[in-house]
Amino acid sequence: MITILERLVDQLQRSAEGEAWHGPSVREALEGVTIADASAHPIAGAHSIRELVLHLAAGYRLVLRRLGGDDRMLSPEEDWPEPAEPTEDAWRDEVAALLALNRQMRDAVAAFPATHLDDPLVPEPPYSAFTQFIGLTQHDLYHAGQIVLLRRALGHTR
C-alpha cells in the first residue's frame, strides 16, 4: 500500500519533472527556453519566464525554511527575486537550482512524520504541513501553465 507521504513525493516529482496528468510539468514547460526567451516580457504586465522560475524556487525555500522552524514570511525581494545578468549559464543554473530544491523538498517530505501532516508547520499562517506540501505542486502547475502561455506569446508551439 502506498503511503500518503509517498503520494505527496510522487506529486511533487510529477509537478516539477514530468508525467503530470494535466499537461507539462515545470521542467517540460521550460524545455528549449533560451535566456532570451526566459527574459522576455511578451505579455504586458506579466512576469517573464525567468522571474517565474525564481519565484517558484522561492516557494520551495519558504516551505523548507518552515520545516526548519523559521516562521518568517518571504520578503517581496525573496518572493520575486531580481534576476542576475541574463546569460545562458545563469539561466541553466537557475533552472537546475529549482529542480534541486524540488528534490530537496521531496526528501524532506519523505522523512516527515506522517502523524504530523495535519499540524501547522509554523503558527502563522496556520496551514497544515499537508496543505503546504500539496500547495507546492499546485503552485508549480499554476506557473507551468503561465510559462506555456508566455512561450505561445513568444511564438513557440508545442
C-alpha atoms as an extended CHARMM CRD file, in Angstrom:
* protein
*
       158  EXT
         1         1  MET       CA              0.0000000000        0.0000000000        0.0000000000  PROA      1               0.0000000000
         2         2  ILE       CA              1.2940000000        3.4390000000       -0.9350000000  PROA      2               0.0000000000
         3         3  THR       CA              1.5370000000        5.8660000000        1.9740000000  PROA      3               0.0000000000
         4         4  ILE       CA              0.3360000000        9.4570000000        1.9040000000  PROA      4               0.0000000000
         5         5  LEU       CA              3.9450000000       10.6410000000        2.1300000000  PROA      5               0.0000000000
         6         6  GLU       CA              4.8550000000        8.5470000000       -0.9180000000  PROA      6               0.0000000000
         7         7  ARG       CA              1.8860000000       10.0560000000       -2.7690000000  PROA      7               0.0000000000
         8         8  LEU       CA              2.9990000000       13.5810000000       -1.8590000000  PROA      8               0.0000000000
         9         9  VAL       CA              6.5560000000       12.8600000000       -3.0030000000  PROA      9               0.0000000000
        10        10  ASP       CA              5.1760000000       11.4680000000       -6.2680000000  PROA      10              0.0000000000
        11        11  GLN       CA              3.0530000000       14.5600000000       -6.8760000000  PROA      11              0.0000000000
        12        12  LEU       CA              5.9880000000       16.8760000000       -6.1220000000  PROA      12              0.0000000000
        13        13  GLN       CA              8.0760000000       14.9430000000       -8.6470000000  PROA      13              0.0000000000
        14        14  ARG       CA              5.3430000000       14.9800000000      -11.2940000000  PROA      14              0.0000000000
        15        15  SER       CA              4.6490000000       18.7110000000      -10.9950000000  PROA      15              0.0000000000
        16        16  ALA       CA              8.3400000000       19.5730000000      -11.3590000000  PROA      16              0.0000000000
        17        17  GLU       CA              9.7680000000       16.8830000000      -13.6170000000  PROA      17              0.0000000000
        18        18  GLY       CA              7.0400000000       15.1710000000      -15.5640000000  PROA      18              0.0000000000
        19        19  GLU       CA              4.0740000000       12.9420000000      -16.0800000000  PROA      19              0.0000000000
        20        20  ALA       CA              1.6450000000       15.3940000000      -14.5210000000  PROA      20              0.0000000000
        21        21  TRP       CA             -1.8400000000       14.2910000000      -15.5600000000  PROA      21              0.0000000000
        22        22  HSD       CA             -2.9260000000       17.7130000000      -16.8130000000  PROA      22              0.0000000000
        23        23  GLY       CA             -0.0690000000       18.5080000000      -19.1780000000  PROA      23              0.0000000000
        24        24  PRO       CA              3.5130000000       19.7460000000      -18.9430000000  PROA      24              0.0000000000
        25        25  SER       CA              5.4360000000       19.8790000000      -15.7170000000  PROA      25              0.0000000000
        26        26  VAL       CA              7.6450000000       22.8560000000      -14.9490000000  PROA      26              0.0000000000
        27        27  ARG       CA             10.7060000000       21.1230000000      -16.4650000000  PROA      27              0.0000000000
        28        28  GLU       CA              8.7600000000       20.1370000000      -19.5670000000  PROA      28              0.0000000000
        29        29  ALA       CA              7.3950000000       23.6760000000      -19.9560000000  PROA      29              0.0000000000
        30        30  LEU       CA             10.9610000000       25.0030000000      -19.7630000000  PROA      30              0.0000000000
        31        31  GLU       CA             12.4870000000       22.6460000000      -22.3580000000  PROA      31              0.0000000000
        32        32  GLY       CA             14.1620000000       24.6190000000      -25.1190000000  PROA      32              0.0000000000
        33        33  VAL       CA             13.7050000000       28.0050000000      -23.4250000000  PROA      33              0.0000000000
        34        34  THR       CA             16.7310000000       30.2240000000      -24.0750000000  PROA      34              0.0000000000
        35        35  ILE       CA             17.8880000000       33.0910000000      -21.9010000000  PROA      35              0.0000000000
        36        36  ALA       CA             16.3710000000       35.4820000000      -24.4600000000  PROA      36              0.0000000000
        37        37  ASP       CA             13.0140000000       33.6870000000      -24.1920000000  PROA      37              0.0000000000
        38        38  ALA       CA             13.2490000000       33.4720000000      -20.4070000000  PROA      38              0.0000000000
        39        39  SER       CA             13.9820000000       37.1870000000      -20.0440000000  PROA      39              0.0000000000
        40        40  ALA       CA             11.3400000000       38.4350000000      -22.4790000000  PROA      40              0.0000000000
        41        41  HSD       CA              8.0800000000       40.0730000000      -21.4390000000  PROA      41              0.0000000000
        42        42  PRO       CA              5.7830000000       39.1690000000      -24.3630000000  PROA      42              0.0000000000
        43        43  ILE       CA              2.6150000000       39.8820000000      -22.3440000000  PROA      43              0.0000000000
        44        44  ALA       CA              2.3090000000       43.3890000000      -20.9600000000  PROA      44              0.0000000000
        45        45  GLY       CA              2.1970000000       43.4010000000      -17.1710000000  PROA      45              0.0000000000
        46        46  ALA       CA              3.0910000000       39.7020000000      -16.8520000000  PROA      46              0.0000000000
        47        47  HSD       CA              6.2090000000       38.2710000000      -15.2980000000  PROA      47              0.0000000000
        48        48  SER       CA              8.8940000000       36.7680000000      -17.5140000000  PROA      48              0.0000000000
        49        49  ILE       CA              9.5880000000       33.0380000000      -17.5760000000  PROA      49              0.0000000000
        50        50  ARG       CA             12.8000000000       33.7030000000      -15.7050000000  PROA      50              0.0000000000
        51        51  GLU       CA             11.0130000000       35.6650000000      -12.9930000000  PROA      51              0.0000000000
        52        52  LEU       CA              8.5440000000       32.7870000000      -12.6190000000  PROA      52              0.0000000000
        53        53  VAL       CA             11.3730000000       30.2680000000      -12.2070000000  PROA      53              0.0000000000
        54        54  LEU       CA             12.9650000000       32.3780000000       -9.4780000000  PROA      54              0.0000000000
        55        55  HSD       CA              9.5700000000       32.7720000000       -7.7880000000  PROA      55              0.0000000000
        56        56  LEU       CA              8.9390000000       29.0090000000       -7.8960000000  PROA      56              0.0000000000
        57        57  ALA       CA             12.3010000000       28.4430000000       -6.2140000000  PROA      57              0.0000000000
        58        58  ALA       CA             11.3100000000       30.9620000000       -3.5440000000  PROA      58              0.0000000000
        59        59  GLY       CA              8.2090000000       28.8920000000       -2.7520000000  PROA      59              0.0000000000
        60        60  TYR       CA             10.3440000000       25.8200000000       -2.1110000000  PROA      60              0.0000000000
        61        61  ARG       CA             12.7380000000       27.8350000000        0.0470000000  PROA      61              0.0000000000
        62        62  LEU       CA              9.7950000000       29.1090000000        2.0860000000  PROA      62              0.0000000000
        63        63  VAL       CA              8.4000000000       25.6680000000        2.8940000000  PROA      63              0.0000000000
        64        64  LEU       CA             11.8780000000       24.2360000000        3.5470000000  PROA      64              0.0000000000
        65        65  ARG       CA             12.5030000000       27.1750000000        5.8820000000  PROA      65              0.0000000000
        66        66  ARG       CA              9.2290000000       26.4560000000        7.6770000000  PROA      66              0.0000000000
        67        67  LEU       CA             10.2460000000       22.8140000000        8.0900000000  PROA      67              0.0000000000
        68        68  GLY       CA             13.2740000000       24.1670000000        9.9370000000  PROA      68              0.0000000000
        69        69  GLY       CA             11.0250000000       26.1250000000       12.3000000000  PROA      69              0.0000000000
        70        70  ASP       CA             11.5560000000       29.5420000000       10.7260000000  PROA      70              0.0000000000
        71        71  ASP       CA              8.1480000000       31.2110000000       10.5210000000  PROA      71              0.0000000000
        72        72  ARG       CA              9.2210000000       34.3610000000        8.6870000000  PROA      72              0.0000000000
        73        73  MET       CA              7.2070000000       35.1950000000        5.5970000000  PROA      73              0.0000000000
        74        74  LEU       CA              9.1080000000       35.8540000000        2.3960000000  PROA      74              0.0000000000
        75        75  SER       CA             10.0540000000       39.4480000000        1.8350000000  PROA      75              0.0000000000
        76        76  PRO       CA              8.9640000000       40.8700000000       -1.5290000000  PROA      76              0.0000000000
        77        77  GLU       CA             12.6030000000       40.5930000000       -2.6720000000  PROA      77              0.0000000000
        78        78  GLU       CA             12.7240000000       36.9250000000       -1.6460000000  PROA      78              0.0000000000
        79        79  ASP       CA              9.3440000000       36.1110000000       -3.2040000000  PROA      79              0.0000000000
        80        80  TRP       CA             10.1470000000       37.7640000000       -6.5470000000  PROA      80              0.0000000000
        81        81  PRO       CA             13.9660000000       37.9650000000       -6.7120000000  PROA      81              0.0000000000
        82        82  GLU       CA             15.6270000000       40.2420000000       -9.2170000000  PROA      82              0.0000000000
        83        83  PRO       CA             17.2540000000       38.1220000000      -11.9400000000  PROA      83              0.0000000000
        84        84  ALA       CA             21.0350000000       38.2360000000      -12.2960000000  PROA      84              0.0000000000
        85        85  GLU       CA             22.7410000000       39.1580000000      -15.5470000000  PROA      85              0.0000000000
        86        86  PRO       CA             21.0000000000       37.4170000000      -18.4500000000  PROA      86              0.0000000000
        87        87  THR       CA             23.4440000000       34.7270000000      -19.5050000000  PROA      87              0.0000000000
        88        88  GLU       CA             22.7920000000       31.1720000000      -20.6360000000  PROA      88              0.0000000000
        89        89  ASP       CA             24.9380000000       29.9230000000      -17.7260000000  PROA      89              0.0000000000
        90        90  ALA       CA             22.8970000000       31.8990000000      -15.1820000000  PROA      90              0.0000000000
        91        91  TRP       CA             19.6660000000       30.5980000000      -16.7450000000  PROA      91              0.0000000000
        92        92  ARG       CA             20.8350000000       26.9600000000      -16.6520000000  PROA      92              0.0000000000
        93        93  ASP       CA             21.9020000000       27.4400000000      -13.0190000000  PROA      93              0.0000000000
        94        94  GLU       CA             18.5050000000       28.9130000000      -12.0800000000  PROA      94              0.0000000000
        95        95  VAL       CA             16.5850000000       26.0260000000      -13.6410000000  PROA      95              0.0000000000
        96        96  ALA       CA             18.9580000000       23.4910000000      -12.0510000000  PROA      96              0.0000000000
        97        97  ALA       CA             18.5570000000       25.1900000000       -8.6600000000  PROA      97              0.0000000000
        98        98  LEU       CA             14.7570000000       25.0000000000       -8.9540000000  PROA      98              0.0000000000
        99        99  LEU       CA             14.8370000000       21.2790000000       -9.7520000000  PROA      99              0.0000000000
       100       100  ALA       CA             17.3530000000       20.6740000000       -6.9440000000  PROA      100             0.0000000000
       101       101  LEU       CA             15.0360000000       22.4440000000       -4.4880000000  PROA      101             0.0000000000
       102       102  ASN       CA             12.2140000000       20.1910000000       -5.6270000000  PROA      102             0.0000000000
       103       103  ARG       CA             14.4050000000       17.1280000000       -4.9520000000  PROA      103             0.0000000000
       104       104  GLN       CA             15.3440000000       18.5360000000       -1.5410000000  PROA      104             0.0000000000
       105       105  MET       CA             11.6560000000       19.0780000000       -0.7820000000  PROA      105             0.0000000000
       106       106  ARG       CA             10.8110000000       15.5180000000       -1.8360000000  PROA      106             0.0000000000
       107       107  ASP       CA             13.4970000000       14.2060000000        0.5190000000  PROA      107             0.0000000000
       108       108  ALA       CA             12.1280000000       16.3660000000        3.3440000000  PROA      108             0.0000000000
       109       109  VAL       CA              8.5680000000       15.1670000000        2.7350000000  PROA      109             0.0000000000
       110       110  ALA       CA              9.6880000000       11.5250000000        2.6030000000  PROA      110             0.0000000000
       111       111  ALA       CA             11.3270000000       11.9660000000        6.0120000000  PROA      111             0.0000000000
       112       112  PHE       CA              8.4110000000       13.9180000000        7.5200000000  PROA      112             0.0000000000
       113       113  PRO       CA              6.4280000000       12.1370000000       10.2520000000  PROA      113             0.0000000000
       114       114  ALA       CA              3.0590000000       11.2280000000        8.7320000000  PROA      114             0.0000000000
       115       115  THR       CA              1.4090000000       11.6440000000       12.1220000000  PROA      115             0.0000000000
       116       116  HSD       CA              2.1260000000       15.3960000000       11.8880000000  PROA      116             0.0000000000
       117       117  LEU       CA              0.7230000000       16.0660000000        8.4040000000  PROA      117             0.0000000000
       118       118  ASP       CA             -2.3080000000       17.8290000000        9.8840000000  PROA      118             0.0000000000
       119       119  ASP       CA             -0.1740000000       20.0240000000       12.1510000000  PROA      119             0.0000000000
       120       120  PRO       CA              0.8090000000       23.5300000000       11.0440000000  PROA      120             0.0000000000
       121       121  LEU       CA              4.4960000000       23.8760000000       10.2120000000  PROA      121             0.0000000000
       122       122  VAL       CA              4.5240000000       27.3240000000       11.8190000000  PROA      122             0.0000000000
       123       123  PRO       CA              1.9440000000       29.2330000000       13.8830000000  PROA      123             0.0000000000
       124       124  GLU       CA              1.2000000000       31.8290000000       11.2020000000  PROA      124             0.0000000000
       125       125  PRO       CA             -0.1220000000       31.1410000000        8.7080000000  PROA      125             0.0000000000
       126       126  PRO       CA             -1.5580000000       28.0310000000       10.3370000000  PROA      126             0.0000000000
       127       127  TYR       CA             -1.6360000000       25.8840000000        7.1960000000  PROA      127             0.0000000000
       128       128  SER       CA             -1.0710000000       22.1970000000        7.8180000000  PROA      128             0.0000000000
       129       129  ALA       CA              2.0870000000       20.5340000000        6.6090000000  PROA      129             0.0000000000
       130       130  PHE       CA             -0.0280000000       18.5660000000        4.1150000000  PROA      130             0.0000000000
       131       131  THR       CA             -1.5420000000       21.7780000000        2.7190000000  PROA      131             0.0000000000
       132       132  GLN       CA              1.8800000000       23.3210000000        2.2720000000  PROA      132             0.0000000000
       133       133  PHE       CA              3.3460000000       20.2160000000        0.6370000000  PROA      133             0.0000000000
       134       134  ILE       CA              0.4950000000       19.7360000000       -1.8280000000  PROA      134             0.0000000000
       135       135  GLY       CA              0.3350000000       23.5110000000       -2.2620000000  PROA      135             0.0000000000
       136       136  LEU       CA              3.8130000000       23.4240000000       -3.7760000000  PROA      136             0.0000000000
       137       137  THR       CA              2.5390000000       21.0970000000       -6.5020000000  PROA      137             0.0000000000
       138       138  GLN       CA             -0.3850000000       23.4430000000       -7.1560000000  PROA      138             0.0000000000
       139       139  HSD       CA              1.9980000000       26.4030000000       -7.2740000000  PROA      139             0.0000000000
       140       140  ASP       CA              4.2800000000       24.5830000000       -9.7300000000  PROA      140             0.0000000000
       141       141  LEU       CA              1.4740000000       23.6640000000      -12.0880000000  PROA      141             0.0000000000
       142       142  TYR       CA             -0.1720000000       27.0830000000      -11.9460000000  PROA      142             0.0000000000
       143       143  HSD       CA              3.0670000000       28.7220000000      -13.0160000000  PROA      143             0.0000000000
       144       144  ALA       CA              3.8650000000       25.9570000000      -15.5530000000  PROA      144             0.0000000000
       145       145  GLY       CA              0.6350000000       27.0000000000      -17.2710000000  PROA      145             0.0000000000
       146       146  GLN       CA              1.7840000000       30.6110000000      -17.2700000000  PROA      146             0.0000000000
       147       147  ILE       CA              5.1170000000       29.5570000000      -18.7680000000  PROA      147             0.0000000000
       148       148  VAL       CA              3.3040000000       27.7250000000      -21.5680000000  PROA      148             0.0000000000
       149       149  LEU       CA              1.2350000000       30.8480000000      -22.3010000000  PROA      149             0.0000000000
       150       150  LEU       CA              4.3650000000       33.0250000000      -22.3240000000  PROA      150             0.0000000000
       151       151  ARG       CA              6.0090000000       30.6030000000      -24.7470000000  PROA      151             0.0000000000
       152       152  ARG       CA              2.9790000000       30.8040000000      -27.0250000000  PROA      152             0.0000000000
       153       153  ALA       CA              3.1270000000       34.5930000000      -26.8590000000  PROA      153             0.0000000000
       154       154  LEU       CA              6.7740000000       34.3090000000      -27.9570000000  PROA      154             0.0000000000
       155       155  GLY       CA              5.6710000000       32.2340000000      -30.9610000000  PROA      155             0.0000000000
       156       156  HSD       CA              6.6930000000       28.8010000000      -29.6240000000  PROA      156             0.0000000000
       157       157  THR       CA              4.4850000000       25.8550000000      -30.3910000000  PROA      157             0.0000000000
       158       158  ARG       CA              4.4470000000       22.5550000000      -28.5640000000  PROA      158             0.0000000000
